[in-house]
Amino acid sequence: MASRSSTHAEVASNDLGWTPGSLDEVFSDGGGSGLDGLARALLGVLPSLAARELLPWSGYYRRSPAALCEDVVQDVMLKLFAERGRVLRAWNTERGLSLRGFLRRVVRYHVLQMFRSSVKNPWRDLPVEGHADATGDDSDALLHQLWLWEVRDLLLADENERGRALYVGLFVEHCSAEELGERHEMSRDAVYQWRARFKRRASRLLSDTPSQRTQEGT
Amino acid sequence: MNRTGHEDQVEDALARMAALDVQQAAIEQAEADGASVEVPEFSAATLDAIVAASVQAAEPRPQPSRAWLWSGAAVAALAAAMLLWWLRPTPPVAPLGTPELVLGGTARTLGDEPPVRAYGPGDSLALHLRFAEAPGPIAAHLVALDAKGESQTLSLPWVDHDDGGRFEGTIAELLMPGRWTLRVYFGRPQACAPETVEGCRPLETQVDVLAP
């Protein structure tokens, strides 16, 4: 994959001086100053990542994100460090993601889980009857979602500019095939064919189970 | 696993993948709208407390007693059930087209240019989200914004229709007199959760609310 090598060069400065190997060492040593130093290094970037993830939500609810930012950072740190850093050690540079990018995804998952839940959403004033909560917020669910986002990266890495635009149109903006066909000068059938091909590729990649992936990363 | 079940799982996985991009788009839209990231300063005491809690969380847990193992197994089974529920496949649905928002009801007056419908106490409002083709399952919620952009959620009943659906009710009892923007957030039920914007698309119109 041609884009992967440039990605590696680009992410080197975003690894905060850590490698998967050095993370393993710190957690294997059983604590002490290494863990303390790691925690302080992560706290150097997590507040800004959390503040940015909260940006659209604070705009929607018209609330200041300052106090919530602190809670998000603390919750994310606990998730990263729990069970000898199980989640944090799932970061693997061979998957083309910098440590900063990995942390952003963990924070994003946490924020999305929080605002999708009628119980955890701190800015929801009114209870919503009949709204089921998304409760799968343990490490397994988080690692599964991180793996799904890796699959997304792999899928998009092999797409050209139009393919990425079709992905956004279909799965992010939920546009109709007609709209996308007009936008990209394609027939409706061609959009459907692209979608079917993309789903087949997704199906193949998804057959590589998340449990195997998780074990590789720990 | 039968083929249909597998396809459902792929659809569900694709929706979960897209959550990464939906949130990214929301952040970029907020920034484009002029919002800026404010990173709060954490006090030294707060930082120390988070570091201490994190280091403690990293420690391996003590070996549980036999009695705790049974309760632990029950908790694990419950967690697995919850995870399965969360990962449950959702039926595949076609992408949503672009609807139009049509105001109806017993509007009292029409204003000058541009014409704005006005609703007084007792006037019924119907706000129809109308698609060109039957859209299938959709979720929608309604927010009213005043002239300053202050928003409030309107809990009007939603009625499903073949071509979409509509909010029905009276608004003069819920909103102060004046001009309001009614903004409908809509999307697929699995993507557009109540009272959230992430995963939803907005469409809006304006109304005047009359004093008694």
Chai-1 contact restraints between the chains, C-beta under 6 A:
chainA,res_idxA,chainB,res_idxB,connection_type,confidence,min_distance_angstrom,max_distance_angstrom,comment,restraint_id
A,G31,B,V55,contact,1.0,0.0,6.0,A-B,restraint_1
A,L35,B,V55,contact,1.0,0.0,6.0,A-B,restraint_2
A,L35,B,A58,contact,1.0,0.0,6.0,A-B,restraint_3
A,D36,B,V51,contact,1.0,0.0,6.0,A-B,restraint_4
A,A39,B,V51,contact,1.0,0.0,6.0,A-B,restraint_5
A,A39,B,S54,contact,1.0,0.0,6.0,A-B,restraint_6
A,L43,B,L47,contact,1.0,0.0,6.0,A-B,restraint_7
A,P47,B,V39,contact,1.0,0.0,6.0,A-B,restraint_8
A,S48,B,V39,contact,1.0,0.0,6.0,A-B,restraint_9
A,A51,B,V37,contact,1.0,0.0,6.0,A-B,restraint_10
A,A51,B,V39,contact,1.0,0.0,6.0,A-B,restraint_11
A,R52,B,V37,contact,1.0,0.0,6.0,A-B,restraint_12
A,L55,B,I27,contact,1.0,0.0,6.0,A-B,restraint_13
A,L55,B,A30,contact,1.0,0.0,6.0,A-B,restraint_14
A,L55,B,A35,contact,1.0,0.0,6.0,A-B,restraint_15
A,L55,B,V37,contact,1.0,0.0,6.0,A-B,restraint_16
A,P56,B,A26,contact,1.0,0.0,6.0,A-B,restraint_17
A,P56,B,I27,contact,1.0,0.0,6.0,A-B,restraint_18
A,P56,B,A30,contact,1.0,0.0,6.0,A-B,restraint_19
A,G59,B,A30,contact,1.0,0.0,6.0,A-B,restraint_20
A,G59,B,A35,contact,1.0,0.0,6.0,A-B,restraint_21
A,Y60,B,V197,contact,1.0,0.0,6.0,A-B,restraint_22
A,A66,B,P40,contact,1.0,0.0,6.0,A-B,restraint_23
A,C69,B,P40,contact,1.0,0.0,6.0,A-B,restraint_24
A,Q74,B,I50,contact,1.0,0.0,6.0,A-B,restraint_25
A,M77,B,I50,contact,1.0,0.0,6.0,A-B,restraint_26
A,M77,B,S54,contact,1.0,0.0,6.0,A-B,restraint_27
A,L78,B,A57,contact,1.0,0.0,6.0,A-B,restraint_28
A,F81,B,S54,contact,1.0,0.0,6.0,A-B,restraint_29
A,F81,B,A57,contact,1.0,0.0,6.0,A-B,restraint_30
A,F81,B,A58,contact,1.0,0.0,6.0,A-B,restraint_31
A,A82,B,A57,contact,1.0,0.0,6.0,A-B,restraint_32
A,R84,B,A58,contact,1.0,0.0,6.0,A-B,restraint_33
A,G85,B,A58,contact,1.0,0.0,6.0,A-B,restraint_34
A,R108,B,Q23,contact,1.0,0.0,6.0,A-B,restraint_35
A,F115,B,T196,contact,1.0,0.0,6.0,A-B,restraint_36
A,R116,B,A193,contact,1.0,0.0,6.0,A-B,restraint_37
A,V128,B,P194,contact,1.0,0.0,6.0,A-B,restraint_38
A,H131,B,P194,contact,1.0,0.0,6.0,A-B,restraint_39
A,A134,B,W86,contact,1.0,0.0,6.0,A-B,restraint_40
A,T135,B,M82,contact,1.0,0.0,6.0,A-B,restraint_41
A,G136,B,M82,contact,1.0,0.0,6.0,A-B,restraint_42
A,G136,B,L83,contact,1.0,0.0,6.0,A-B,restraint_43
A,G136,B,W86,contact,1.0,0.0,6.0,A-B,restraint_44
A,A141,B,L83,contact,1.0,0.0,6.0,A-B,restraint_45
A,L148,B,A13,contact,1.0,0.0,6.0,A-B,restraint_46
A,L148,B,R16,contact,1.0,0.0,6.0,A-B,restraint_47
A,L148,B,M17,contact,1.0,0.0,6.0,A-B,restraint_48
A,W149,B,L20,contact,1.0,0.0,6.0,A-B,restraint_49
A,R152,B,M17,contact,1.0,0.0,6.0,A-B,restraint_50
A,L170,B,P95,contact,1.0,0.0,6.0,A-B,restraint_51
A,F171,B,L14,contact,1.0,0.0,6.0,A-B,restraint_52
A,F171,B,A18,contact,1.0,0.0,6.0,A-B,restraint_53
A,V172,B,A18,contact,1.0,0.0,6.0,A-B,restraint_54
A,V172,B,D21,contact,1.0,0.0,6.0,A-B,restraint_55
A,V172,B,V22,contact,1.0,0.0,6.0,A-B,restraint_56
A,H174,B,P95,contact,1.0,0.0,6.0,A-B,restraint_57
A,H174,B,L96,contact,1.0,0.0,6.0,A-B,restraint_58
A,C175,B,P95,contact,1.0,0.0,6.0,A-B,restraint_59
A,S176,B,P95,contact,1.0,0.0,6.0,A-B,restraint_60
A,S176,B,G97,contact,1.0,0.0,6.0,A-B,restraint_61
A,K199,B,V10,contact,1.0,0.0,6.0,A-B,restraint_62
A,A202,B,V10,contact,1.0,0.0,6.0,A-B,restraint_63
A,A202,B,L14,contact,1.0,0.0,6.0,A-B,restraint_64
A,S203,B,V10,contact,1.0,0.0,6.0,A-B,restraint_65
A,L206,B,A13,contact,1.0,0.0,6.0,A-B,restraint_66
